[in-house]
Amino acid sequence: MCYLVLFILLCSGTLLSITLIDYYQHQRDGFLDSVQKRLQCGRLRERLVTMTTIKKVDIALFSQEVRELMDCPWRLNLTHRELHRTELWSCCNASDRLMVTRQNTNLNQSLSYEIQRWRKRKVDQALWEMLPQTVPWSKGSLSHCAVVGSGGILQNSSCGAEIDNADYVIRFNLAPINKSYDVGVKTDLITANPSQIIKGYTDLQRNPGHLAEVLSVYGHAHLLLPAFSSASGTSPCFKVYHALRKARPQQEVVFFHPDYLFELGRFWRHRGQRARRLSTGLMLASTALEICEQVHLYGFWPFPQDLSHNPLPHHYYDNVGPNRRMHAMPEEFLLLLQLHSQGALQLHAGPCTLTPTP
């Protein structure tokens, strides 16, 4: 009987030893894999941050690297975020000067156009009455912001819940939100270009209903227009303002401050962006980086294939490409990818997984 008990104890001890050895070996292997993953991600981030251009780069290989980067854990780097935020505030100050307001502009002052600096627009009484008192946020009040581009990468992304979970959502160029599962519906700021107004909304004075209907899907979002980028855009933007005052008075129309856009363009040119004009996406991503605690970018992907090399339209709603003489979308994307790699903002270039909050 004693021998049997001893045998059982010896067997139990052996099994326990084997189990413990397997457990610790598994833990060690997991630790080594984690260390290797961190090293690989660190090398990948370093490589992307040191790239100076995307010209002549193998896009298939670049897409693979972006895919690997999206699999790397992302953490906010306060040092890099504050560095970029301080630089943007020092040059451009979106916190107070993104829009023309009564707080940053005086009656009878002259505004210089962003592109045609020699042209002036006097802030007469009529224009003064069109201006809001101040920007629609207080300093430090925006925590989690989503900046939603229109790239085809948003198709079948399931990012709508993540986007709608943000405190403040910025969209561009009257992008439709009918694919809500992918792009969300929440909107706090929406832009439109004068060219869109001229082509799509004729005779606004007598027929503002179509534009009002299009804007109704964005709720009470501010409509931000570049009325003072060039002189040709002033009249279409003013027509939108006056049409919506009658047809949709709850939709506040505001104007980009031309000095902000001019200084922002100069800021990024000094940092390697050589295009004739920044895209609206980079403009508002820069704004968010300055005024928000956390910035998440969606729909920024300027290539005709996704990360798995499947074909994509240029936009999630059409396949009309950008004006390549004006914008350099791939170079801008590299810049945003570098900001992601530094931990200053988070770029989402693949499927989203957040479950909507009940």
C-alpha positions as CSV (number, residue, x, y, z in Angstrom):
1,M,0.0,0.0,0.0
2,C,2.8,2.4,0.9
3,Y,4.6,1.6,-2.4
4,L,1.4,2.4,-4.3
5,V,1.0,5.8,-2.5
6,L,4.6,6.6,-3.2
7,F,4.2,5.7,-6.8
8,I,1.2,7.9,-7.2
9,L,3.0,10.8,-5.5
10,L,6.0,10.4,-7.8
11,C,3.7,10.3,-10.9
12,S,1.9,13.4,-9.8
13,G,5.1,15.2,-9.1
14,T,6.4,14.3,-12.5
15,L,3.2,15.5,-14.2
16,L,3.3,18.7,-12.3
17,S,6.9,19.3,-13.3
18,I,6.1,18.7,-16.9
19,T,3.1,21.0,-16.7
20,L,5.2,23.7,-15.1
21,I,8.0,23.3,-17.6
22,D,5.4,23.6,-20.5
23,Y,3.9,26.6,-18.9
24,Y,7.1,28.5,-18.4
25,Q,8.4,27.6,-21.8
26,H,5.1,28.9,-23.3
27,Q,5.5,32.1,-21.3
28,R,9.1,32.4,-22.4
29,D,8.2,31.9,-26.1
30,G,5.4,34.4,-25.8
31,F,7.8,36.9,-24.2
32,L,10.4,36.4,-26.9
33,D,7.8,36.7,-29.6
34,S,6.6,40.0,-28.0
35,V,10.1,41.3,-27.8
36,Q,10.7,40.4,-31.5
37,K,7.4,42.0,-32.5
38,R,8.3,45.3,-30.7
39,L,11.8,45.3,-32.3
40,Q,10.2,44.7,-35.8
41,C,7.7,47.5,-35.2
42,G,10.3,49.9,-33.9
43,R,12.5,49.3,-37.0
44,L,9.5,49.7,-39.3
45,R,8.5,53.0,-37.6
46,E,12.1,54.3,-37.9
47,R,12.2,53.4,-41.6
48,L,9.0,55.2,-42.4
49,V,9.8,58.3,-40.3
50,T,13.1,58.7,-42.2
51,M,11.6,58.4,-45.7
52,T,11.8,61.7,-47.5
53,T,9.5,61.0,-50.4
54,I,7.2,58.4,-51.8
55,K,8.2,59.0,-55.4
56,K,9.8,56.0,-57.1
57,V,8.8,53.8,-54.2
58,D,7.4,50.3,-54.9
59,I,3.8,50.9,-53.9
60,A,3.1,47.1,-53.4
61,L,6.0,46.9,-51.0
62,F,5.0,50.2,-49.3
63,S,1.5,48.9,-48.9
64,Q,2.8,45.7,-47.2
65,E,4.8,47.9,-44.8
66,V,1.7,49.9,-44.0
67,R,-0.2,46.7,-43.4
68,E,2.5,45.5,-41.0
69,L,2.5,48.9,-39.3
70,M,-1.3,48.7,-38.8
71,D,-0.7,45.4,-36.9
72,C,1.7,47.1,-34.6
73,P,0.3,48.4,-31.3
74,W,-0.1,52.2,-31.4
75,R,0.4,54.4,-28.3
76,L,0.0,58.1,-27.9
77,N,3.4,59.7,-27.6
78,L,2.8,62.9,-25.5
79,T,6.2,64.3,-26.4
80,H,5.7,64.2,-30.1
81,R,2.1,65.3,-29.9
82,E,3.0,68.3,-27.8
83,L,5.9,69.2,-30.1
84,H,3.7,69.2,-33.2
85,R,0.9,70.9,-31.4
86,T,3.2,73.7,-30.2
87,E,4.7,74.2,-33.6
88,L,1.3,74.4,-35.3
89,W,0.0,76.8,-32.6
90,S,3.0,79.0,-32.9
91,C,2.7,79.3,-36.7
92,C,-1.0,79.2,-37.3
93,N,-3.2,79.1,-34.2
94,A,-6.3,77.2,-35.3
95,S,-7.4,77.4,-31.7
96,D,-8.4,81.0,-32.3
97,R,-7.9,81.6,-36.0
98,L,-9.2,78.7,-38.1
99,M,-12.3,80.8,-38.9
100,V,-12.9,84.4,-39.5
101,T,-14.7,85.6,-36.3
102,R,-15.6,88.9,-34.6
103,Q,-13.0,88.0,-32.0
104,N,-10.1,87.8,-34.4
105,T,-11.3,90.4,-36.9
106,N,-12.2,94.1,-36.6
107,L,-14.9,96.0,-38.4
108,N,-13.5,97.8,-41.4
109,Q,-10.3,95.7,-41.3
110,S,-9.0,94.4,-44.7
111,L,-8.5,90.6,-45.2
112,S,-5.8,89.5,-47.6
113,Y,-6.8,86.5,-49.7
114,E,-4.9,83.3,-49.0
115,I,-3.7,82.7,-52.6
116,Q,-3.8,86.2,-54.0
117,R,-2.2,88.1,-51.1
118,W,-2.3,91.4,-53.0
119,R,-6.1,91.2,-53.1
120,K,-8.0,92.6,-50.1
121,R,-11.5,92.2,-48.8
122,K,-12.8,94.9,-46.5
123,V,-14.8,93.7,-43.5
124,D,-17.7,96.0,-44.0
125,Q,-20.9,96.0,-41.9
126,A,-22.6,93.4,-44.1
127,L,-19.7,90.9,-43.8
128,W,-19.2,91.7,-40.1
129,E,-22.8,90.6,-39.4
130,M,-22.1,87.3,-41.2
131,L,-19.3,86.4,-38.8
132,P,-19.7,84.2,-35.6
133,Q,-18.5,85.7,-32.3
134,T,-15.8,83.0,-31.9
135,V,-14.7,79.5,-32.9
136,P,-17.1,76.8,-31.8
137,W,-14.9,75.2,-29.2
138,S,-13.0,76.4,-26.1
139,K,-9.3,75.7,-25.8
140,G,-8.6,72.2,-24.5
141,S,-12.3,71.2,-24.7
142,L,-11.9,68.6,-27.5
143,S,-10.7,65.2,-26.4
144,H,-11.2,62.5,-29.0
145,C,-11.5,63.8,-32.6
146,A,-12.1,61.9,-35.8
147,V,-11.0,63.4,-39.1
148,V,-12.8,61.5,-41.9
149,G,-11.3,61.5,-45.4
150,S,-13.2,60.2,-48.4
151,G,-10.7,57.5,-49.6
152,G,-12.0,54.3,-51.1
153,I,-10.2,52.5,-48.2
154,L,-13.4,53.2,-46.1
155,Q,-15.4,50.8,-48.2
156,N,-16.3,47.7,-46.1
157,S,-14.1,49.1,-43.3
158,S,-16.8,48.8,-40.5
159,C,-15.3,52.1,-39.1
160,G,-18.7,53.8,-38.6
161,A,-19.0,52.9,-34.9
162,E,-15.4,54.1,-34.1
163,I,-16.0,57.4,-36.0
164,D,-19.3,58.0,-34.2
165,N,-17.7,57.3,-30.9
166,A,-15.5,60.4,-31.2
167,D,-16.3,63.7,-29.4
168,Y,-15.8,65.8,-32.5
169,V,-16.1,64.6,-36.2
170,I,-14.7,66.5,-39.2
171,R,-15.7,65.7,-42.8
172,F,-14.8,67.2,-46.2
173,N,-16.4,68.4,-49.4
174,L,-20.0,67.3,-48.6
175,A,-19.0,63.7,-48.6
176,P,-22.2,61.5,-48.3
177,I,-22.8,59.5,-45.1
178,N,-25.2,57.0,-46.6
179,K,-22.8,54.1,-46.0
180,S,-23.0,54.7,-42.2
181,Y,-21.7,51.3,-41.2
182,D,-18.4,52.2,-42.8
183,V,-18.2,56.0,-42.5
184,G,-20.5,56.8,-39.5
185,V,-23.1,59.7,-39.4
186,K,-21.9,62.0,-36.7
187,T,-20.7,65.3,-38.0
188,D,-19.6,68.5,-36.2
189,L,-17.7,70.2,-39.1
190,I,-18.2,69.8,-42.8
191,T,-16.5,71.6,-45.7
192,A,-17.5,72.4,-49.2
193,N,-15.5,73.9,-52.1
194,P,-16.7,76.8,-54.2
195,S,-16.3,74.6,-57.3
196,Q,-18.9,72.2,-55.8
197,I,-21.3,75.0,-55.2
198,I,-20.9,76.5,-58.7
199,K,-21.4,73.1,-60.5
200,G,-24.0,71.5,-58.2
201,Y,-26.2,74.3,-56.8
202,T,-27.2,76.9,-59.4
203,D,-29.5,79.8,-58.6
204,L,-29.3,79.4,-54.8
205,Q,-31.2,82.6,-54.3
206,R,-34.4,81.2,-55.8
207,N,-33.8,77.5,-55.2
208,P,-31.9,76.8,-51.9
209,G,-33.9,73.7,-51.2
210,H,-31.6,71.1,-52.7
211,L,-28.5,72.3,-50.8
212,A,-30.5,72.5,-47.6
213,E,-31.7,68.9,-48.1
214,V,-28.1,67.7,-48.7
215,L,-26.9,69.5,-45.6
216,S,-29.7,68.2,-43.4
217,V,-28.0,64.8,-43.1
218,Y,-25.2,66.5,-41.1
219,G,-27.5,67.8,-38.4
220,H,-26.3,71.1,-36.9
221,A,-22.7,70.8,-38.1
222,H,-20.8,73.9,-39.0
223,L,-20.4,74.4,-42.7
224,L,-16.8,75.7,-43.3
225,L,-16.1,77.4,-46.6
226,P,-13.0,79.0,-48.2
227,A,-14.6,82.3,-49.0
228,F,-11.3,84.2,-48.9
229,S,-8.9,81.7,-50.5
230,S,-9.3,83.4,-53.9
231,A,-11.5,86.2,-55.0
232,S,-13.5,84.0,-57.4
233,G,-14.7,81.9,-54.4
234,T,-16.1,84.8,-52.4
235,S,-19.4,85.2,-54.2
236,P,-20.4,81.4,-54.3
237,C,-19.6,81.1,-50.6
238,F,-21.6,84.2,-49.7
239,K,-24.5,82.9,-51.8
240,V,-24.5,79.7,-49.7
241,Y,-24.5,81.8,-46.5
242,H,-27.5,83.8,-47.5
243,A,-29.4,80.9,-49.0
244,L,-29.1,78.8,-45.9
245,R,-30.1,81.7,-43.6
246,K,-33.5,81.4,-45.2
247,A,-33.7,77.7,-45.9
248,R,-31.8,76.2,-43.0
249,P,-31.0,78.9,-40.3
250,Q,-29.8,76.3,-37.8
251,Q,-26.9,75.4,-40.1
252,E,-24.2,77.9,-39.2
253,V,-22.0,78.9,-42.1
254,V,-18.4,80.0,-41.3
255,F,-15.4,80.9,-43.4
256,F,-11.8,79.8,-43.3
257,H,-9.5,82.6,-42.1
258,P,-7.2,83.3,-45.1
259,D,-4.2,84.1,-42.9
260,Y,-4.5,80.7,-41.2
261,L,-4.5,78.8,-44.5
262,F,-1.6,80.9,-45.8
263,E,0.5,80.3,-42.7
264,L,-0.4,76.6,-42.7
265,G,0.7,76.2,-46.3
266,R,4.0,77.9,-45.6
267,F,4.4,75.7,-42.4
268,W,4.2,72.5,-44.4
269,R,6.2,73.7,-47.4
270,H,9.1,74.4,-45.0
271,R,8.7,70.7,-44.0
272,G,8.9,69.3,-47.5
273,Q,5.4,69.6,-48.9
274,R,5.9,71.1,-52.4
275,A,2.4,70.9,-53.9
276,R,0.8,74.1,-55.1
277,R,-1.9,73.7,-52.5
278,L,-2.5,71.6,-49.4
279,S,-5.5,69.3,-49.6
280,T,-8.5,70.0,-47.3
281,G,-7.6,66.7,-45.6
282,L,-4.2,67.8,-44.5
283,M,-5.5,71.3,-43.5
284,L,-8.1,69.9,-41.2
285,A,-5.8,67.0,-39.9
286,S,-3.4,69.8,-38.9
287,T,-6.2,71.7,-37.2
288,A,-7.2,68.6,-35.2
289,L,-3.6,67.9,-34.2
290,E,-3.5,71.4,-32.7
291,I,-6.9,71.5,-31.0
292,C,-7.7,67.9,-30.0
293,E,-6.1,65.7,-27.3
294,Q,-6.3,62.6,-29.5
295,V,-6.6,62.6,-33.3
296,H,-7.8,59.6,-35.3
297,L,-7.7,59.7,-39.1
298,Y,-10.0,57.6,-41.3
299,G,-10.2,57.4,-45.1
300,F,-6.8,58.7,-45.9
301,W,-5.4,56.4,-48.5
302,P,-4.4,57.8,-52.0
303,F,-3.7,54.5,-53.8
304,P,-5.9,52.5,-56.2
305,Q,-5.4,49.3,-54.2
306,D,-6.0,48.5,-50.6
307,L,-3.5,46.9,-48.2
308,S,-4.3,43.4,-49.6
309,H,-3.9,44.7,-53.2
310,N,-7.6,44.7,-54.0
311,P,-8.8,47.4,-56.4
312,L,-10.3,50.6,-54.8
313,P,-12.1,53.6,-56.2
314,H,-10.5,57.0,-55.3
315,H,-13.4,57.9,-53.0
316,Y,-15.7,55.6,-51.2
317,Y,-18.6,57.2,-53.1
318,D,-17.1,57.7,-56.6
319,N,-13.9,57.3,-58.6
320,V,-13.1,60.9,-59.4
321,G,-9.4,61.6,-58.7
322,P,-7.8,64.8,-57.3
323,N,-6.3,67.6,-59.3
324,R,-2.7,66.3,-59.5
325,R,-1.4,69.8,-60.5
326,M,-2.7,71.2,-57.2
327,H,-2.3,68.4,-54.7
328,A,0.3,65.7,-53.9
329,M,-1.8,63.2,-52.0
330,P,0.8,60.4,-51.7
331,E,3.3,62.8,-50.2
332,E,0.7,64.1,-47.8
333,F,-0.1,60.5,-46.8
334,L,3.5,59.8,-46.1
335,L,3.6,62.8,-43.8
336,L,0.5,61.6,-41.9
337,L,1.9,58.1,-41.7
338,Q,5.1,59.5,-40.1
339,L,3.0,61.4,-37.5
340,H,1.3,58.0,-36.8
341,S,4.6,56.3,-36.5
342,Q,5.7,59.0,-34.0
343,G,2.6,58.5,-31.9
344,A,1.3,62.1,-32.5
345,L,-1.9,60.9,-34.1
346,Q,-3.5,57.6,-35.1
347,L,-4.1,56.7,-38.7
348,H,-6.6,53.9,-39.5
349,A,-5.9,52.3,-42.9
350,G,-7.7,49.0,-42.4
351,P,-10.9,47.4,-41.0
352,C,-12.1,48.7,-37.6
353,T,-13.3,46.5,-34.8
354,L,-14.9,48.7,-32.2
355,T,-18.3,47.5,-31.0
356,P,-20.8,50.3,-30.8
357,T,-21.6,51.5,-27.3
358,P,-25.3,50.6,-26.4
